[in-house]
Amino acid sequence: MEAAHALASGTSSLLVWLVALPALGATILLLAGRRSDKWGHLLATGLSGASFVVGVVELFKMLSRDGESRGVSQHLFTWINAGSFKVEAGLLLDQLSICFVLLITGVGTLIHVYSIAYMEHDHDRRRFFSYLNLFIAAMLLLVLGDSFLNLYVGWEGVGLASYLLIGFWNQKPAYATAAKKAFIVNRIGDMGLSFAIMIAFTAFGTVSFQGVANHAGPEHKQVMTWMGLALLLAAAGKSAQFPLQSWLGDAMAGPTPVSALIHAATMVTAGVYLITRSNFVFDSAPTAQLMVVIVGVVTLLFGALIGTAKDDIKKALAASTMSQIGYMVLAAGLGPAGYAFAIMHLLTHGFFKASMFLGAGSVMHGMNDEVDMRKFGRLRVAMPITYLTFGLGYLAIIGVPPFSGFFSKDKIIEAAFNAGGARGWIIGLAALLGAAITAFYMTRVMVMTFFGQKRWADDVHPHESPKLMTAPIIILSIGSIAAGALFAFGSSLQLWLEPVVARGFVEGEPALQPIVVSIMALVAVALGVALAYVKYVRVPVEAVAPTNVSIWTRFARRDLLQDAFNEAVFMRPGQYLTRALSFFDRKVVDGAVNGTGALFGGLSVRVRRVQTGYVRTYALLILVGAALVLAAMLAARI
């Protein structure tokens, strides 16, 4: 089987600077301490922007080369050299990773700029920016690593940075708990990546992408299946996919720029990147590939249903992210027919979701940090720029033409129907249902926030955010308008990624024509918008959430009982197992060790009593011993 992986055909000395610049910023700010309070945010923003510039330079250099020779690498040093096992620390930049590099650094830099104003009055703003730089550096290392082991270093770095940022205001116990929850759930997923690396090493003696790809094929189907399932577990943890999605809503505890960074440009996209980068594994393992599709379908519906009942604007957007990442995972599970569309939706989502999260932060800024949409209403008058840019993101995410989501999400729905047979119809209809629910809950967010009568308290005075906050949102909203058409025009993104993820793929006869799929999707969107209009426009929104709601709404408010499920299935049995093991350790293991010590300790105490220190006692014992010896000798004679 030909490896569906772009070979690095040249070298570049600039790749290390992509990671080194934000890493340097994080290091300087953490070591400088309070001395950098006045300029730390500027340094961090500048270094993130400089990394973006390096990425743009590498893009233009890449465009000047032929498609098969665009990949470049940079060797850093020999990391592991143990017998026949050798791992080089190296970076790989190809058509897939450059997409992520530009998204991470471009959107990440805009979030840095936004954060300058958003965190202006925070006492620890310098520390916040150091964590932002650390996050950017770790994510860049993740997408640039040329092996599963190098990727794993960035993977863990992202987990650490997310823990620090989600729990940034850890003086609030709930925020500290949310950070720990995200960290622990992600560690479960990280075990999957660890297992995948071990499987690759055991089976093939290599952990490099190209080394594993060289062994991809029917002859190693079972190994690839287990490796694919382990990689899927890793992706589910990092990208908040079923069944490891419970951390994402709580991750809203961090400052709003963190939510935008995690949900749009970095952390939750890492799982999609991992599956797409490992395309040679999944293409050789149909069972693992099917499981990817199932996880994507379940999660896109799961997140959409949760979004219908959230009154917290950030948690509604978090549920939306979970659902949209589900679309990407679904597309990646469709193999060569869907990899490019997964990345297309990932990139368009990076624009419109970042703009909406930053828009939510702008709303909070003008509403004294209030997040309950039931206490908003009519903010389009007080915050026109935020309203306009958020509205553009709304039109993009529900898939209204010609906005970005129309091009990327419709392509995923089309690819789902084209999967063939009953399977294609099932996942295609599920994707359509998800589109309808998305239109419903996002219309609900728009109406409750920007329309209707004002529902805020008298001491709240909503106002537009400063230019340092609105300018990044405006730039991102441009991507909400144009990015989808740019990527779809002439199948440009598909052709760009083809050498990496779909080499030799030939598209078959579609089950449904694209125009038919688009009409079906638009009908689904129209139904979702109409239902939201009936429920939230024709009927005034109540300032207090009603309690007489359906059982489904109660379940959705509780995140479809995901925490209760985890507690019942994993946490409580885990506690009982821990207690049982602790009892066994204390009573059996420690009991045996301590009992042996006590036995010999007691014997020593009793034996020691015969050592009195008196000569007459020792003489008596000698006499008794001699008498016993004589008695034994006489008995032997008799």
N, C-alpha and C positions, 0 to 999 in steps of 0.2 A: 504494500500500500504506500502510495506517495504521501509523504508527510505534509499535512496542511499547515505548514509553519514557514514563515518567511525567513530564509537564511540571511544572516548578517553578511553583507558582501563587502563591507568596508569598515573603517574605524573612524571615530571622531573623538577629539580630545575635549569637546565641549559638554559631553553628556554628564560628566561628573558635576559640572557647575549647576545643572538643573536641580540637583539634590543639595549640593553643597551650599548654595546661596541662602535658601531659607533655613537650612540647618545651622549655618553660621549665625544668622539672626537670632535664632532661638538660644544658641549658646551664649552669645554676647549679652543678651537681655537677662538671662538667668544668672550669669556670673556678675554682671554689673550691678544688679540689685537696684536699690532706690536711686542710685546715681543716674540711671537711665530713664527716670520717670518723665522728664521733659522732652526727650527725643526718641524714646524706645519705640513708640508707635510709628513714627516716621521711618525709622530704620527698618522695622519689620515690613512695612508696606512697600518700601523701596526695594528691598531684597526679593520680596515676592514678585513685584513687577519686573525686576531684572531677570528672574527665572523665566517669566513669560516671554521676555524679549529673546532669551536664548532659545526658547522653544520655537518662536517664530523664525529665527535664523535657521534652525535645523529643519523646519518645514520647507523653507524656500530651497535649501540645499537638497532636500529630499525630492522636491518637485523637479529639480534639474536633472535627475537621474531616471533611468528606465524603471518600469514597474517592478521587475524581478530583482533589481539591484538597489532598491531604495533603503533596505535595512542596513543599519550601521551598529557597531558595537564598540565598547571601550572596556579593555581589561584593566582591572584595578590592582589585584594582587591574588596570590594563591591562598585561599582560605583554609581548605582542608586537604592534606596530602597524607593519606594513610593507606599504604599498600597500593592496591589497584584502584582505590577510591580516591578521586581527586575532584575537588570543587573549587572553581575559580570565582572570585568575587568580580562580577562583571555586569555591565549595563547593556541593554538591547533597546534600540529605538527603531521601530518599524511602523508600518501604516496603521496598525492598531494602537500601539502605545502613544504615537504622536497625538491621536485624537484625545486621549486622556490627559496627556501633558498640557495641551492647550486649554482643555476644560478646567483642569485643576488649578493651573496658574492664572488663567484669565479670570474665571469666576472667583477664584480665591482672592485675587488681588482686589477685585471690586468689593468683595466682602470686607477685606482689610480697610479699604477707604471708608466704607459705610461705618465700620466699627470705630473709626477715629471719633466720629460725632456721637455714635450710640453709647460708647463707653467713656465719654469725655469726663464725667464726674465720678467715675469709679476709682477708688483709692488704689486698686491693683491693676490699672489698665496696662501697665508695662508687662506684668506677668501674663495677662490675657493675650497680649500680642506675641509673647514668646511661645505660648502654647499653640497659637494659630500657625506660626512659622513651623513649629515642630510637626503639626498635623500635615501641613503642605509637604514638608520634606519626607515624612514617612509615606504618604500616599504616592509621591513621585518615585520613591524607591520601590514601592510595591509594583507599580506598572512598568518600571524600567528594568527590574531584575531579570536576568537571562536564564534563571533556573527556578525551580520550585522552592529551593532553599533560600535563595536570595530574595525571592518574593515574600517568603515567610518572615524575613526580618522586617520588611516594610509593613507586612500584615500585622505583626505584633506592635510595631511602632504606632500604627493607626489606632489600635486598641488602647494603648497607653494614653495617647493624646486625647482620644474621645473621653476617656475616664476623667482626665484632668479638666477638660472643657465642660462636660456635662455637670460635673460637680464643682465648677468654679466658685459658685456661691455656696460653698459647703458649710457655711455657718448655719444654714437652714437644714435641719435634719432630713427633710423630705428630698432635698436636692442631692445630699450626700448618698441617700439610699438609692435614688435613681441612677447615680453614677455607678454604684456598686452593682446594681442589677444589670446595667448594660455591660459592665466588665465581665461579670460571671457568666451571663448568657453567651457572650461572645467567646469566652473560653471553651464552652461546650463545642461551639462550632470550630474553634481552632484545633480541637482534637482531631477533627476530620482531616484538616490539612496536614497535621502531623502524621496521621495514619497513611495518607496518600503518599507522602514523601517516603515513609518507611517501605510501603509496598513497591514503589518505583526502585528504591535502592536494593531491596531484596530480590526483586524479579529481574531487574535489568542492570544493576550495578551503576546506575547513573540517576541524577535528579535534574539534569538540564532539560529544557523544553525539547531541544532538538534530539537529545539522546533518547528520551521517552518516545518522541514522535517516530524515530527510526524503528521502533519495535511495535508500532501500532499496526494492527491487522487482525484478521480472523484467528490466526494461530495463538494470539494472546487475548482472546475475547474475555475469558474469565478474569484474568488479572485486570484488564481494563475496566471491567464491570465493577469490581470491588474498588478500584482506584476512583472511578467516576462517582460512585456512591459516597465515598469519603470526601471527594471534592464538593459534591452537592451539599453535604452536611456543613462544610466550611462556608460555602456560599450562603446557605440558609441563615447561619449565625450572623455573618457580617452584613448581609443585605436584608435582614429582618424578614425572612420568608418562613412560611409554615414548616415546622412547628416551633421555630425559634424567633418568633416575631414580637414577643411580649415586651421587649425592652424599648421599642422604638417610641411609643407614646410617652413613656416616662422620660425619655431623653430630652423632652421639651423643657426640662428643668434648667438647662443651661441658658445663657444669654441668647437672644434671638439670632445674632449672626452665626452662632454655633449651629443652630438648627438649620440655617441656610447652607452652611458649609457641609454638614454631615448629610443632609437630605438631598442636596442637589449635585454637588461637585465631587464629593470624596467618598466617605465611608460606605454608604449603602450601595454605591455603584461597584464596589470592589468585588462583590460576589458575581455580578454579571461579567466583569472583566475576567475573573478566574475561569468561569465556564467557557467563555469565548476563547480565551488564550489556550485553554486545554481542549480545544475542539477535536484534536486528533485522538484524545482519550474517548470522548463521548461518541464520536463517529464510529469508533470500533466497539462500542458497547450499547446496543439498542435498548437494553433494559434500563441502564442508567439514564439514557437519553429520555426514555418514557417517564421516568421518575422526575426528571427536571420539568417536563411538561406538566405533570400532575401537580407538583409543588407550585409552579407558576399560576396555574388555573385556580387552585384553592386559595392562594394568597391574594390574587387580584380581586376575587369575590369577597374574601374575608375582610380585606382592608376597606373595600368600598362600602360594605354593610356597616362597619364600625363608623365610617365617616358620616353616615346619615344621621347619627344620633349625638354627635359631639357638639357642645356649645362653646368649648374652648377653641378659639380660632387656630391656635398652633397645633392642638391635638387633632383637629379636623384635617389640617394640612399634613400632619404626620401619617394619619390613616390613608390619606391620598397617596403619599409617597410609597407606603407599603403596597398599595394596589398597583401603582404605576410600575414599580420594580417587578411586581408579579407579571405584568405584560412583557417586560424585558426578559425575564427568566423563561416565560413561555416561548418567546421567540427563539431564544438561545437553544431551547430544547428541541426545536424543529430542525436543528442541524444546519447544513449549508444553505437551506432555503430561508433560514431565519436569523442567522448570526448578524448580518449587516443591518437588518431591521431592528434587532435588539440594540445595537450600538447607535443607530439613528435616533431611536426613541430616548436612549440614555442621554444623548447630546441635546436634543430639543428639550427634554425634561430638565436638564441642567439649567437652561435659560429660564423657562417659565416658572419652574418651581422655586428657583432662587429668587426671582423677582417677587413672587407671592409671599415667600417667607420674609424677605426684607420689607415687603409691603405690610405684612402683619406686624413686624417690629415698628414700622412707621405709625401704624394705628395705635399700638401700645404706647409709643412715645407721646402721641397727642391725647391719649386717654388715661394718663396717670398709671400706666402699666396694667390696665384692665385687659383681660383676655376673654371674658365672657361676652359672646356675640349678642346675647339677649340684652346687654346693657349698651349696645351700640345704636345703630340705626341712623339713617340720613347723613352719614359721614361724607358722602360724595360732595356735599356743599362745603363743609369745613376743610376737607382734604382732597382737593380736585386732582392733584398730581398722583397721589397714592391711589385714588379711585380709578383713574385712567389706566395706570400701569398695571394695577391688580386686575382690572377688567380685561386687559390684553392677555394676561396670563390665564385668566379664566376661560377666555375664548379658545386659547391654545390647548388647554388641558382637556376640554370637553370635545375637541376635534372639529371645530367650525372652520370651514375653508375660508380664506387661504392661510390660516394660522398654522403654526408649526406642528401641533399635535395631530392635525388632520392628515398630514403626510406620513408621519411616523406610526401613529397608532392604527390607522386604517391599513397600512401595509402589514402590520402584525396580524390583524384580523383576517386579512386576505390570505396570508401565509398559513394561518390556522385552518381555514376552510380547505386550502389546497393540500393539507396533510394527507388527504385521501380517505375514502371509506367513511364508516360510521364515526371513527375516531376524529376525522377532520370536522365533521358536522358538530360533534359534541363540544370540542374545544372552541370551534368557531362561534357557536351559539353562546357559550359561556363568556367569550370575549365580548360579544355584542351586549350581553346582559350587563357585563361590567361597565361598558361604555354608557349604557342607559343610567345605571346607578351613579356613575361619576358625574354625569350631567345633572342628576338630581341633587346630590349633596353639594356640588360646587355652586349651583344656582342658589341653594340654601345659604351657603356662606356669603355670596354676593348680596343677596337680599337682606339678610340679617345684619350685615355690616354697613352697607352703604345706602339702603333704601328704607322706606317706611318712615315712621315717626321716630324722633329722637327718644331714646330711653335711658340716657345717662343721667347721673346725679347732678344736682345744681352746682356743686363745687368743681365739676369737671368742665374744662374749656378746651375742646378739641381744636387742634391747629395743625397746619402742614409742617412737616419735618424740615430741618435745615438742608441746604443744598448738598452738603457732603453725604447726606443720606439719600436724597432723592435722585442725585445724578447717577449713582450706580444702578438704581432701580430702573431708570429710564434706559440706560444702555442695555440692561438685561432684557427689558421689554421689547427692544428692537429684535433681539434674537427670538423672542416669542412670536414675532410676526414673520420673520424672514428665514430663520434657520432651516425649517422643514423643507421649504421650496428649494433652497440652495442644495441641500443634501439629496433631494429626490430628483432634481433636474438632470435628465440624461442618465439616471441611475448612477450619479457621480460617486456617492459614498459606497455603493455596492462594488463598483469597479475599483475604487481606491483600496477597499479591504480584501478584494478577491484573492490576491497572492497569499494572504495570511490565513483566511478562514474558509474559503470556498473554492479552492483551486480545482479546476476541472468540473465544477458543478454545472449541470445542464438543466435548465428549468423546463418542467414538463407542461402538459396541457392543464390549465387551471380549472379547478372544479367550478369556480364562479369567476366571471369577468370582473376586473377591477371596478368598473362603473357600477356593477350590481352591488358589490361589497360596500362601496361608498354610499350608495343610496340607502342600503340597509343600516349602515352606521349612522347616517344622518337622521333616519327615522327613529332609531333608538335614542339618539341625543335629543331629538324633539320631544319624544315621550317623557324623558327624564326632566327636561326643562318645564314641560307643561304640568307635570305632577307637582314639581316644586312651586310653580306659580299658583296652583290651586291651594296648596297648603300654607304658603308663606307670604303670598302677595294679596290674595283675595281675603285671607283671614289674617288679622293683625297679629304680629309676633308678641307673645307674652313676655314681660320682663323677667318672670320667674318660670323656670322649667316646669311644665305640668307633670303631675304625678300619676294621673289616670291615663297611662299610656299602655300600649300593647306589650305583650310579653317579649316580642321581638325587639321592641325599642329598649326595654329594660336590659335585655341581653346585650344589645349593641352599646348601650351606655357603659356596660361593664366589660367592654372589649370582647364580647362573645365568650365570656367566662374563661379567657385564656389564662389569667392568673390563678383562678380557682382550679382549673384543670392541671396546671403545672404544680400547684400546691398539693392537690390530691394524688396525682400520679407520680410525681418526682420528689417533691420536697418532703412530704410526710413519710413515705416509705424510706426515703434516704435518711431521715432522722432516726426512724426505727432501726434501720440497718446499722447506722453509726452507733446507736446505743447498744445494740447487740454485740457489735464488734468490740465496743469499749468494755462491755461486761466480760466478754471472752478474754480480752487482753488483760483486764485487771484480775479476774478470778482464776483464769486457767494459765495463761502465759506468765503473768507476773506472779500468780500464786505458786506455780511450780518453781520459779526462780527464787522467790522469797522464802518458800517453804524449805527448799534445799539449804539455803543460807541459815534459816532458823534452826534446822536440824543439827547441822554441824556446830552452829553457835552454841546451842544448848548442850551438846556433848562436850564441847571444849570447857564450858563453865563447870560441868560436873567433874571432868577429868582434872581440871585445874585445882579442885579442892584437895586432892591428895598431896599437892605440893605446899606443905605447911611452913617449911623453913626451919623446923625443929629437928636436931640431930637424933634425939631419942625416938622420934616418930619414924625416921628413916631406918634406924637400927632395928626397931620392932618389925618393920616391913621386911627387912632383910632376913630376920629370924623366921618370920612366918613363911617367907618364900622358900628358905632353906628347908624348913620342916615339910612343906608341900612337896618339894623335890624328893626328899628322902622317902616320904610316904609313897610317892609314885614309883620310886625304884623298888621298894619293898613289895609293893603290889604287883609289880612286873615279875619279881622272882617267884612269888607265890603262884 
